Amino acid sequence: MNNAIEFLKTQVGKDATNSPSPLMQWLNPILISVKEDNLIFEYEIRKEWLNPSGSLHGGITAAIVDDTIGATVFSFGEPSAYTTINNVVDYFSTAHEGQTIIAETQTIKKGKKIINVQCEIWNNSKARLIAKGYSNLLRIEKQI
């Protein structure tokens, strides 16, 4: 039995207060859906996430991509830890304070040493793709 995915399923509809990730606690999304290889989070854009032009800062977008991908890898419930090898983000549109965005992950390939996961960030109605990120993660010997 996968205790990590079972824990995540108990968090559906809740904010990230109980996340093991301090960054996710600060971003404080609401977990919307948990499926094998796929998580969906909802975020409300806050003022401190904005760039000088009043749009969602690219660094925050990249942090959301990285943290949601990390949560997806956590959901596998493996005893080994994984570290990010690369994090590539393509930016397509903007979002603004008070708007809600959706981040959805999908595992592309899970090998013995490397996992590839993607994350799409959409506006709330999923009518406009804001960004899409990809990450490769390497299994390391550290036990979690």
N, C-alpha and C positions, 0 to 999 in steps of 0.2 A: 504494500500500500504506500502511496506517495503522500507523506505527511505535509509536504510543502504545498502541493496543489489543494489538499484538503483544507489547510489553513487559509489559503487565498479564497477558497469558496466561501468560508465563513465571513470574509471581509467584503463580499459583494454588497454594494449599496452604502458602504462606509467610507470615510475619509482615511488618509494614510497615517493616522495617529499611531497605529501599531506596527508600522513598517519597520523592518530591521535597517532600512536605509535612512540615515539622517537627511540626505538630500530629498528623498521622496517625502519625508515628513514635512520639509520646508515647502516643497512644491504643492503638497497636500491635495492630490487628486482624489476623486471618488472612483473606486473600482466598479466597473459596470458589468463586466463579463469575464469568466474564467473558463477556458477550454484548453485541452491539451494543445500545446504549441501556439496558443493565441490568447492574448489578454487585451482588454479594452478599458481605458481610463478616460475620465472626464475632468477637465481643468477649467477653472475660471481665471481669466487673465487679470492679474493684479498690477497696480501702478508700478511697483518696483521691478516688474518684468519688462518694462518698456525701454526702447531706445530713445534718443533725443527727438526723433520725429513722431513719437507717440505710438509706434507700432511694436508688436511683440519682438523683443530682442532676439537675434539669431543665436546668441549664446544660450539663452533660456530654451529655445527650441531644440538646440543640440543636447542640452542637459535632459530635456524630456525624452528625447530619442534614446539617449544612453541609459537613463534610469529605467525606462519601461522595458528596454531590451534586457537589462540586468534582472528585472523582476521576472521576465519570461524564462530566462535561464534558471533562476531560483526555483521556478515552478516545476522544473524537472525533478527536483528532490535528490540530486546527485550528491554523493559525499565529497567530491572534489570541488574546489573553487575554480572560477573562470576569470580571466582578465581580458580586457578589451585590447585587441590588436590594432584595430582601426575603427573609426566612426566617420562615415561620410554622409553629409546631409545636403540634399538639394532643396532649395527654397523656391516656392512657386507663387505664394500669395502672402498677404498680411492678415493680422488679427489685431484687435485693440482692447484696451481696458474694459472690463465688464463682460466681454464676450466669452462664450464657452467654446472650448475646442475638445476634440476627441482624438486620442492617440490609440492606435490599434497595432499590435505586433503580430507578426507571423514568422514562425521558424521556417527557414528555407531549406537548410541542410544541417543535420546533426551527425557529425562524424565522431570518431573515437577521441580525437584531440581538438578539433576545431568545430565550432558551431557558427552558422551564419543565420542572423535574424534581421528582419526589416521592421520598420515602424513608419506608419503613415499618420500624419496629423491633418485632421479635417476640421472645417468649421462644424458647428453643432448639427446642422442638417445634412452633413456629408455631401453638400453640393459643391464645395470648393476645397480642393487639396491645397493645404498650406505648405507642407513640407513632407519629404520622404527621406528616411535615413536607413543606412545599412551598416551592420557591424559584424565583424568576425571576432570571435572570442576563443581564447586558447585555454585549455584545461591545464591547471597548475597543480603541483603536488600538495598544496595547502589543503587540509581537511576543514570542512565547515560543519 
